[in-house]
């Protein structure tokens, strides 16, 4: 039986596929992906941020709105300052991953009592993200190539998590008027 897919779920599917595609590209092209990843990440941040802002319209918490605004801002920063973004890529990404993972950790703990919510995966991905950002802060000299490889793994893992969330999300909730 096919489940009804609502507008919000389609955005989640699109974002998860973009994350997975970006992660695979970065993993298989680490040298040429350094500059290209700044552009891809900038575009991805804008799309991801826009999807969070759209999700906020459906009644999510203000954490989703904050993530959306931050993601759009970082995306515009990456696209308008490519040279600076390449140099500062590790630190900017570490801050973003730390903020994003912290908000996701709070959201995961918030939905813990919902038996259908994938809160364990959300908390696990959040802890991975926090640890990853701390490693970047501790070892900033590991270089952009290593950061690019680790970023590819993070994007791939985050995309797989979002795809899993898309697959396990229940059909549209009629109480929200979707």
N, C-alpha and C positions, 0 to 999 in steps of 0.2 A: 504494500500500500504506500502510495506517495504521500508525503506530508506536505502541507501547505507551507510555502516559503514566503515570509513577509519581507517587506522592503528592507528592514533593518538587517535581517539575516543575509540578504544578498550582499549588502555592504560588508558584512563580516566575512563572507566567502571571498569577495574580491580582495579585501585587505589580506586575508590569510594566504591567498595564492600569490599576491604581490610580494609578501614577505618571504615565502618559500622560494619563489623565482629569484629574488634579489640575493638571498642567502646562497643558493646554488651557484649563481653567476660569480659572486665574490669568491667562493671557495675554489672554483676552477680557473680563475683568472686573477690571482693575487697581485701580480706586478702591474698589469694594465688596468686593474680595477681600482687602483688607488685614487686617481683623479676621477675616473668614471663613477666610483662609489660615492664620492662627494655629491655628484649630480644626482645619482640614483637615490641616495639617502635624502637629499633635499626634497626631491619629488615625493618620495615615500613618506617623509615626515608630513608634507602638506596633505597628501591623500589620507594618511592615518589620522592626522589631526582633524581633518574635515569629517571623517567618519565618526570620530569621537564626539564632535560637536553635533552632528546629526543624531547620534545615539542619545545625546543629552536631551534632545527635544522629545524623546520617548519617555522621559521621566527618570532617567538614571541619576546618580548622585552628582554633586558638584565636582567630585574628583575626576569624573569623565570629562567635564567641561574644562577643568584646569589642564588635564593632559592634552586635550584638543588644542587649546590656545598655545600651550608650550610647544607642541609638535609643529604647528603651523609657523610659529615664530622661528624655531630652529631651522625648519625647511627653507624659509625665506632667507635666513642668514647664510645657510650653505650655498644657495643658488646665487646670491648676490656678491659673495666674497669667496670665490673658489680658492684663490691662493692662500688666504688666511685660514680657510677651512681645512685645507690639506695639512697645514702646519699644526693647527690646534685640534685636529680630528680626535686624537685620543682623549683629550681632556673634555671636550664638548660631549663626546659620546659617553664618557664615564659619568658626567653630571646627569645627562639625559637618562641613561640606564638606571642610575641610582634613584632618581626621582620617580621614574616610571615603575620600577620594581617596588619601591616603597609604597606607592599608591596602590599597586596591584596586590601587595601583601595585605594592606588594610582592607581592600575590597574582598580578598579571599577570606579573611577572618570575619568580615561582615556577613558573608553569605554561608558561613559554616553550618548554620542550623537548617539550611535548605537541603533536603535530602537529594534533590535532583541536580544541584549545582556542582560543578567540577572544582570545588574549593581546594582540594588537595593538590591538583595540578597547578592551579593558580598560585598557591603558596609555594610549591616546589619551584616553579619557574621564577617566582619573585626572589626566592633565596639564591638561586643560581645567578640572577641578574645583579643582586646586591654584591655577591662575592666577586663576580666578574668586574664590576665597577671599582671595587676596592683594590683588586689586583692591578687595574690600570693606574690608579692613583699611586700605589706603592712602587710600581715599576714603569714609570713613564718612558724610560729609555728603550723599552723592548721594540719600539719602532712602529711605523705605520703599516709595514707589511704584516707583522704579527697581529697588530690590531685589526687589520683588514681580514685576516684569516679567522680570528676570533669573532669578529663582527659577522662574518658569513655564518659561522656556527650559531651565533645568537639569533640572527634573523631567521635562519632555517628552523631552529627550535621554537621560536616565538610564533612563526607561521604555522608550524605543525600544531602547536597548542591552540591557536585561533581556529584552525581547520577542525580540530577535535571539538572545540566549543561549538562551531557551526553545526557539526554532525549531530551532537548530543543536545542541542538547544531544542526545546519544545516548540511546536508550531505557534503561530501568532496568538498572542493573548487578546481575546476579544474585549476585555475590560479596558484596554488601552486605546481602543478605537483604530486599530491598524487595518 
